[in-house]
Amino acid sequence: MAGGGAAPPPKQDELQPHLVRDQLPNVSYCITSPPPWPEAILLGFQHYLVMLGTTVIIPTALVPQMGGGNEEKAKVIQTILFVSGINTLFQTFFGTRLPAVIGGSYTFVAPTISIILAGRYNDETDPHEKFLRIMRGTQGALIVASTLQIVLGFSGLWRNVARYLSPLSAVPLVALAGFGLYELGFPGVAKCVEIGLPEIILLLLFSQYIPHVVNTDKPVFDRFAVLFSVTIIWLYAFLLTVGGAYKHVRTKTQLHCRTDSSGLVASAPWIRVPYPFQWGPPTFDAGEAFAMMMASFVVIVESSGAYIAISRYASATMIPASVLGRGIGWQGIAVLLDGFFGTGIGSSVSVENGGLLALTRVGSRRVVQISAGFMIFFSVLGKFGAVFASIPPTIFAALYCLFFAYVGSVGLSFLQFCNLNSFRTKFILGFSIFMGLSVPQYFNEYTSVAGYGPVHTKARWFNDMINVPFSSKAFVGGIVAYFLDLTLNKGDNTTRKDRGYHWWDRFRSFRTDPRSEEFYCLPFNLNKFFPSV
C-alpha cells in the first residue's frame, strides 16, 4: 500500500472489553477510609458550601410569597441549615450510612406554593401574621407527609420494591436524577453570564486541566477546585458590586449578580438556635397533606436513584435493598423534623453533593459528617453563616453544571452490566429515558405558559397530586423503566443476563456479600437489635 503502509494490527489484549467492576476504582478515599483531619475539614467545608445553593435559593423564592421579609428569610435559612445538619448526621450514622448530604428538595416546592395560595390566608392583612399562618400550614402538611416515607422505609415495603431493581432499570432512574436537573444548570448561569461562565471555566481548569500540567505530591487543585474557583469568582463579583456595575440594571439581574442583594447579613441574628414549633403550633388540612404526601412519594423514587449514585462514588458495593429501605425511613424522619422545626420545605438527598464526591474522588463518610457540623455551627452563628449564604446564586448554578453531570453519568455506567446488543435492552433504555424527558417537558411547558398544570381543577391539592409526579424526570423515567423491565420479562436466563440482574444478586440481601457488613453495618453494634435482611 502506498503512503507509509497500513497500521499494525491491534494486540489481542487491546481487543478485550473493559472489566466490569462492582466497586468504582481510582477513588482516593472510600466510604470507610477517612482522609487526614486537616484535609477532611477542608473537604467538609466544601460540601457545606455546595449545599448552601439549594438552602438559600428555595427560601429566597418562597418566603416573600408567604409574606415574610429578610428577617424571616434569614431565620428560615438558619432553620434549614440546622435541620439539614441533624438529618445528615442521622443518615450517615443510622440510615444508609452513605456519605449523603440531606437538604431541601425542589420537589416539595409545588405543594408548598399551593399552601401559600390557599384561600383561607387571603383575609390576613398583616404580612408577618400571614407568614406565620402559612408556615404552620406547611408544618402540618410535612408532618403528615413524613409518615409515608417512615412507613414504606421501616416496614420493609420499599425494600421489597428495591429487590426487583436491575442495572437496566436503574440506568434511567439514576441518570435522570442528575441529567433531569438541567434546568437548574446553564439557565441559571445565563442569568448573570459574566459571573457564571467564568465560574464554569475556572472549575474546569482547576479540576480537569491544571492537575495534568502542575505535578504535586497530593491532588490539590482538583480536590479543592470548588474552594479555589468560588473564592476567586466571589471576589470578582464583589468587586463588580462595589464598583457600581449593577447600579442601573434590572432588579432580577441584581438578585443574580450582586453579592449584597440577599439582605441576609444585615437581617441574620448573631446567635440563634432554631427550636421545634418556633412559628407556633402546626395546622392541618387534609387536601394539602395528600398533595405533600404525593411529593414525598416522588422524593422516595428520586432519592433511591441518588443513593445508588452515591454508593458508586463512595466506592462501596451496590446498596442492599434493606439498607435502602432503612435510608428511606430515616429520610422520613428528616421530613418529620422539617415539619417540627418549620423549614417550609421537605428534605431529600442533595444530588449536587453526590457530584462533589466524584469531583474530589473522596467518598468518605467522615467528610460528610464534618460538613454536617459546619451546617449546625453556621446555622447557630447567623451572621457568619449569612456571609457565605450571600454567594450569588449564579455561582451555584455553574457548579451544578458539573455536579449534576457527574451524577447522570454514573447512571449510564451501570450499562456495563447489561447486554447492549439486545433489542429489549435498547427499547427499555431508550423509551424510558425519552419519556422521562418528554412527559415532564410537556407538564412544565404547559405550566410556564398557562400558570397552572395540565390537570387544573378547583381542588389545588388534587392538581398537585397529578402534576408533581409527572413533572419529575427521574420519577417518570424510573417508573417506566422499572415497569417495562418487570413486565417484559420472559423469565429465562438470557433475559436475566441481558438486564444485568445476575450481577446484583448478591446485594439483594444484606448477608449474601461480606462487603455489605463493612460498608453499611450500623454503628455501636446496633445490628444486633436492628438486623438488616
C-alpha positions in Angstrom: 0.0 0.0 0.0 1.4 3.4 -0.9 1.9 6.2 1.6 3.7 4.5 4.5 1.8 1.3 4.8 -1.1 0.2 7.0 -1.1 0.5 10.8 0.0 -2.7 12.7 -2.9 -4.9 13.7 -4.0 -4.4 17.3 -2.7 -6.7 20.0 -5.0 -9.3 21.4 -5.2 -7.8 24.9 -6.2 -4.4 23.3 -9.4 -6.0 21.9 -10.6 -7.2 25.3 -13.6 -5.2 26.7 -13.2 -3.2 29.9 -13.6 -5.1 33.1 -17.0 -5.0 34.9 -16.5 -3.6 38.4 -18.8 -4.0 41.4 -16.9 -1.1 43.1 -15.7 2.1 41.3 -11.9 2.0 41.1 -9.5 5.0 41.4 -11.3 6.6 44.4 -8.8 8.1 46.8 -10.8 7.6 50.0 -13.7 5.2 50.0 -16.7 5.3 52.4 -14.8 3.8 55.3 -11.3 5.4 54.8 -11.2 9.0 56.0 -8.6 11.4 54.8 -6.3 13.2 57.3 -8.1 15.5 59.6 -6.9 18.9 58.1 -7.9 17.6 54.6 -11.2 16.2 55.9 -12.2 19.5 57.5 -11.5 21.4 54.2 -13.4 18.8 52.2 -16.3 19.0 54.7 -16.4 22.8 54.4 -16.5 22.4 50.6 -19.6 20.1 51.0 -21.2 22.8 53.2 -20.6 25.5 50.5 -22.1 23.3 47.8 -25.3 22.5 49.7 -25.8 26.2 50.5 -27.2 26.8 47.0 -30.5 24.9 47.4 -30.7 26.0 51.1 -30.7 29.7 50.1 -32.4 29.6 46.7 -35.7 27.9 47.9 -36.4 30.2 50.9 -35.5 33.2 48.8 -38.2 32.3 46.3 -40.9 31.1 48.9 -40.6 33.4 52.0 -41.6 36.7 50.2 -44.7 34.9 48.8 -45.5 33.9 52.3 -45.4 37.5 53.5 -42.0 37.3 55.1 -39.2 39.8 54.8 -35.4 39.5 55.1 -35.6 38.7 58.8 -37.9 35.8 58.3 -35.9 34.6 55.3 -32.7 34.6 57.4 -34.4 32.6 60.1 -35.8 30.1 57.7 -32.4 29.6 56.1 -30.9 29.1 59.5 -33.5 26.6 60.3 -33.0 24.6 57.1 -29.2 24.5 57.8 -29.7 23.4 61.3 -32.1 20.6 60.5 -30.1 19.6 57.4 -27.1 19.1 59.7 -29.0 16.9 62.1 -30.6 14.9 59.3 -27.2 14.4 57.5 -25.8 13.0 60.8 -28.8 10.7 61.2 -28.5 9.4 57.6 -24.7 8.8 57.8 -24.9 7.1 61.3 -28.2 5.2 61.2 -29.7 5.4 57.7 -27.9 4.2 54.6 -24.6 5.1 56.2 -23.5 6.6 52.8 -21.8 10.0 52.5 -25.1 11.6 51.6 -26.0 15.2 52.5 -29.7 15.7 53.3 -31.0 19.1 52.4 -34.0 20.9 50.9 -35.8 19.4 47.9 -37.3 21.3 44.9 -39.9 18.5 44.6 -41.7 19.9 47.7 -41.9 23.5 46.2 -45.1 23.0 44.2 -47.3 21.8 47.2 -45.8 24.5 49.3 -46.8 27.1 46.8 -50.3 25.6 46.8 -50.4 26.2 50.6 -49.3 29.8 50.1 -52.1 30.4 47.6 -54.8 28.7 49.7 -57.8 30.9 50.0 -58.0 30.7 53.8 -55.0 33.0 54.1 -56.3 35.8 51.9 -58.1 37.6 54.8 -54.9 38.1 56.7 -53.7 41.7 56.2 -50.6 41.7 58.4 -47.7 40.2 56.4 -45.9 38.8 59.4 -49.1 37.0 60.7 -49.7 35.7 57.2 -46.2 34.3 57.1 -46.7 32.6 60.4 -50.1 31.1 59.5 -48.7 29.7 56.1 -45.6 28.3 57.8 -47.8 26.5 60.3 -49.8 25.1 57.4 -46.6 23.7 55.7 -45.5 22.2 59.0 -48.7 20.3 59.3 -48.6 19.0 55.8 -44.9 17.9 56.2 -45.6 16.1 59.4 -48.4 14.1 57.8 -46.3 13.5 54.6 -43.4 12.2 56.6 -45.4 9.2 57.7 -45.4 7.8 54.1 -41.6 7.5 53.9 -41.4 6.3 57.5 -43.9 3.5 56.9 -42.6 2.5 53.5 -39.0 2.5 54.7 -39.1 0.9 58.1 -41.9 -1.6 57.3 -39.8 -3.2 54.6 -42.2 -2.4 51.8 -39.7 -0.3 49.9 -37.0 -3.0 50.4 -39.3 -5.4 48.6 -39.7 -2.9 45.7 -35.9 -2.3 45.5 -35.1 -6.0 45.3 -36.6 -6.2 41.8 -34.4 -3.3 40.6 -31.9 -4.4 37.9 -29.0 -2.5 36.5 -31.1 -1.9 33.4 -34.0 -0.2 35.2 -31.5 1.7 37.4 -29.9 3.4 34.5 -32.8 5.8 33.7 -33.5 6.4 37.3 -30.0 7.3 38.3 -29.1 9.1 35.1 -32.2 11.3 35.2 -31.7 12.1 38.9 -28.7 14.0 37.6 -29.3 15.0 33.9 -33.0 15.7 34.7 -32.0 18.8 36.7 -30.5 20.6 33.7 -33.0 23.5 34.2 -31.0 24.4 37.3 -27.7 24.5 35.4 -26.9 26.7 32.5 -30.3 28.6 32.5 -29.2 29.8 36.0 -25.7 30.7 34.6 -27.2 32.7 31.8 -29.0 35.0 34.3 -25.6 36.5 35.1 -23.3 35.2 32.4 -20.3 37.4 33.3 -20.1 35.6 36.7 -21.5 32.2 35.8 -19.4 31.5 32.7 -16.0 32.3 34.4 -17.0 30.1 37.3 -17.6 27.1 34.9 -14.3 27.8 33.1 -12.3 28.1 36.4 -13.9 25.0 37.8 -12.9 23.0 34.7 -9.4 24.4 34.7 -8.8 23.6 38.4 -10.4 20.2 38.3 -9.5 18.8 34.9 -6.6 20.7 33.3 -4.2 22.1 35.9 -3.7 18.7 37.6 -2.2 17.4 34.3 0.1 20.4 34.0 1.2 21.0 37.6 2.6 17.9 39.3 2.1 17.9 43.1 2.7 15.2 45.7 -1.0 15.2 46.6 -4.1 16.2 44.5 -4.7 19.8 45.5 -6.2 21.7 42.6 -8.8 19.1 41.5 -9.7 18.1 45.1 -10.3 21.7 46.2 -11.4 23.1 42.8 -14.7 24.4 44.4 -12.9 26.3 47.1 -10.4 27.9 44.6 -12.9 28.8 41.9 -15.7 30.0 44.2 -13.4 32.2 46.2 -12.0 33.8 43.0 -15.3 34.4 41.3 -17.0 35.5 44.6 -14.3 38.2 45.0 -14.7 39.2 41.3 -18.5 39.5 41.9 -17.8 41.6 45.0 -15.6 44.0 43.0 -18.2 44.3 40.3 -20.8 45.1 43.0 -18.9 47.7 44.9 -17.6 49.2 41.6 -21.2 50.0 40.6 -21.5 47.6 37.7 -25.1 46.7 38.7 -26.5 50.1 39.8 -28.7 50.7 36.8 -29.6 47.1 35.8 -32.9 45.3 36.3 -33.8 44.1 39.8 -33.8 40.5 38.6 -30.2 40.9 37.3 -29.1 42.4 40.6 -30.6 39.4 42.5 -28.4 37.0 40.5 -25.2 39.1 40.2 -24.8 41.3 43.3 -23.1 39.9 46.5 -25.3 42.1 48.7 -28.7 41.5 47.2 -29.9 38.8 49.6 -30.1 41.1 52.6 -29.1 38.2 54.8 -26.0 39.7 56.5 -27.9 42.6 57.9 -31.0 40.6 58.8 -29.5 37.5 60.4 -29.1 37.4 64.2 -25.6 37.0 65.7 -26.6 33.8 67.6 -29.9 31.9 67.3 -30.7 28.3 68.0 -33.7 27.1 66.0 -36.2 25.1 68.0 -39.3 23.0 67.3 -42.6 24.8 66.7 -40.8 28.2 66.7 -43.5 29.6 64.4 -46.3 28.3 66.6 -48.4 25.1 66.6 -48.9 23.4 63.2 -52.2 23.4 61.4 -53.6 20.6 59.3 -55.6 20.4 56.1 -56.4 17.1 54.5 -56.0 18.2 50.9 -52.7 19.9 51.5 -51.4 16.8 53.4 -52.4 14.5 50.5 -50.5 16.8 48.0 -47.5 16.8 50.2 -47.6 13.0 50.6 -47.5 12.6 46.8 -44.4 14.9 46.7 -43.0 12.7 49.4 -43.5 9.6 47.3 -41.8 11.2 44.3 -38.9 12.1 46.6 -38.6 8.4 47.6 -38.1 7.4 44.0 -35.7 10.3 43.2 -33.7 9.7 46.4 -33.3 6.0 45.6 -31.5 6.9 42.4 -29.3 9.4 44.3 -28.4 6.9 46.9 -27.4 4.4 44.2 -25.2 7.1 42.6 -23.6 8.0 45.9 -22.8 4.3 46.7 -20.9 4.1 43.5 -18.9 7.3 44.0 -18.1 6.2 47.6 -16.5 3.1 46.1 -19.0 0.9 48.0 -20.9 -2.1 46.6 -24.4 -1.7 45.4 -26.6 -0.6 48.3 -28.6 -3.6 49.6 -32.3 -3.3 49.4 -32.8 -3.5 53.1 -30.3 -0.7 53.7 -32.0 1.5 51.0 -35.3 1.0 52.8 -33.7 1.9 56.1 -32.4 5.1 54.5 -35.9 6.0 53.2 -37.2 5.5 56.7 -34.7 7.9 58.2 -35.4 10.3 55.3 -39.0 10.2 56.6 -37.7 11.2 60.0 -35.9 14.1 58.2 -39.2 15.3 56.7 -40.8 15.0 60.2 -38.1 17.2 61.7 -38.7 19.7 58.8 -42.3 19.8 60.0 -41.4 20.2 63.7 -38.8 22.9 63.2 -40.7 24.7 60.4 -38.3 24.8 57.4 -41.1 25.4 55.0 -39.8 22.7 52.7 -39.2 18.9 52.8 -35.8 17.2 52.7 -34.2 14.7 50.3 -30.7 13.7 49.2 -28.6 16.5 47.9 -27.7 15.5 44.3 -25.1 18.2 43.9 -23.1 16.9 46.9 -23.2 13.5 45.3 -21.5 15.0 42.2 -18.9 16.7 44.5 -17.9 13.2 45.7 -17.0 12.4 42.1 -15.0 15.7 41.6 -12.9 15.2 44.7 -12.7 11.4 44.4 -13.3 11.3 48.2 -16.3 9.2 49.2 -15.5 9.3 52.9 -18.4 9.2 55.3 -16.4 11.2 57.9 -16.1 14.2 55.4 -19.9 14.5 55.1 -20.3 14.2 58.9 -17.9 17.1 59.3 -19.9 19.1 56.7 -23.0 18.4 58.9 -21.0 20.0 61.8 -20.4 23.1 59.7 -24.2 23.3 58.9 -25.1 23.3 62.5 -22.3 25.7 63.5 -23.1 28.3 60.9 -26.9 28.0 61.5 -26.4 29.0 65.1 -23.9 31.8 64.4 -26.2 33.5 62.0 -24.1 36.5 60.9 -21.1 34.3 59.9 -23.4 31.8 58.0 -25.1 34.7 56.2 -21.8 35.8 54.8 -21.4 32.5 52.9 -25.1 32.5 52.1 -24.6 35.8 50.2 -22.8 34.0 47.4 -24.6 34.9 44.1 -26.9 32.0 43.0 -25.3 32.1 39.5 -22.2 30.7 41.0 -24.1 27.7 42.4 -25.8 27.2 39.0 -22.3 27.0 37.5 -21.3 24.3 40.0 -24.5 22.4 39.2 -23.5 22.1 35.5 -20.6 19.8 36.6 -22.1 18.0 39.6 -25.4 17.0 38.0 -23.5 15.8 35.0 -21.4 13.5 37.2 -24.5 12.0 38.9 -26.1 11.5 35.5 -23.0 9.8 34.1 -22.8 7.3 36.9 -26.2 6.2 36.0 -25.0 5.5 32.5 -22.1 3.5 33.9 -24.5 0.7 35.0 -24.9 -0.2 31.4 -21.6 -2.1 31.8 -23.7 -4.9 33.5 -26.2 -5.0 30.6 -26.2 -6.5 27.1 -26.3 -3.5 24.8 -26.7 -5.8 21.8 -30.2 -6.8 23.0 -33.2 -5.1 21.3 -35.1 -5.5 24.6 -32.4 -3.5 26.4 -32.4 -0.8 23.7 -36.2 -0.4 23.8 -36.5 -0.2 27.6 -33.5 2.1 27.9 -34.4 4.4 25.0 -38.2 4.6 25.7 -37.9 5.2 29.5 -35.2 7.9 29.1 -37.2 9.6 26.3 -40.5 9.6 28.2 -38.6 10.7 31.3 -37.6 13.8 29.4 -40.6 14.3 27.2 -43.5 14.0 29.7 -42.2 16.4 32.3 -41.3 18.8 29.5 -44.9 18.9 28.5 -46.1 19.5 32.1 -43.5 22.2 32.8 -44.1 23.9 29.4 -47.8 23.9 30.0 -47.3 25.4 33.5 -45.0 28.1 32.3 -47.5 29.3 29.6 -50.8 28.8 31.4 -49.7 29.5 35.0 -51.1 26.1 36.1 -50.5 22.5 35.2 -52.4 20.3 32.7 -54.6 19.0 35.5 -56.5 22.1 36.6 -59.5 21.7 38.9 -60.8 23.7 41.8 -59.0 21.4 44.2 -55.5 22.6 44.1 -54.3 19.7 46.2 -55.6 17.2 43.7 -53.9 19.1 40.9 -50.6 18.8 42.7 -51.1 15.0 43.2 -51.1 14.6 39.4 -48.9 17.4 38.2 -46.0 17.0 40.7 -45.1 13.4 39.9 -45.3 13.9 36.1 -43.1 16.9 36.3 -40.2 14.9 37.8 -37.9 13.4 35.1 -36.3 10.9 37.4 -39.7 9.7 38.7 -41.2 9.2 35.2 -38.1 7.6 33.7 -37.5 5.4 36.7 -41.1 4.2 37.0 -41.4 3.5 33.2 -38.1 1.6 33.2 -39.0 -0.4 36.3 -42.4 -1.4 34.9 -41.1 -2.4 31.5 -38.2 -4.3 32.9 -40.5 -6.4 35.1 -43.4 -6.9 32.6 -41.2 -7.6 29.5 -39.5 -10.5 31.3 -39.7 -14.0 29.8 -38.1 -15.4 33.0 -35.4 -17.2 31.0 -31.7 -17.0 31.8 -30.9 -15.0 28.7 -33.2 -12.1 29.6 -31.9 -12.2 33.1 -28.4 -11.7 31.9 -29.4 -9.1 29.4 -30.8 -6.9 32.1 -27.8 -7.5 34.3 -29.9 -8.9 37.1 -27.4 -11.6 38.0 -24.7 -9.0 38.8 -26.7 -7.6 41.7 -28.0 -11.0 43.1 -25.5 -10.9 45.9 -26.7 -7.4 47.0 -30.4 -8.2 47.2 -29.9 -9.4 50.8 -27.6 -7.9 53.3 -26.0 -11.2 54.3 -25.1 -12.6 50.9 -22.0 -10.4 50.4 -19.4 -9.8 53.2 -18.6 -6.3 52.0 -22.1 -5.1 52.9 -21.2 -5.6 56.6 -18.1 -3.4 56.1 -19.9 -0.5 54.3 -23.4 -0.5 55.7 -23.4 -2.0 59.1 -24.9 0.1 61.9 -22.5 1.6 64.5 -22.4 0.9 68.2 -23.3 -2.8 67.5 -26.9 -1.8 66.7 -27.2 -4.5 64.1 -27.9 -6.9 66.9 -31.0 -5.1 67.8 -31.9 -3.8 64.3 -30.7 -6.6 61.9 -30.7 -6.0 58.2 -32.1 -8.8 56.0 
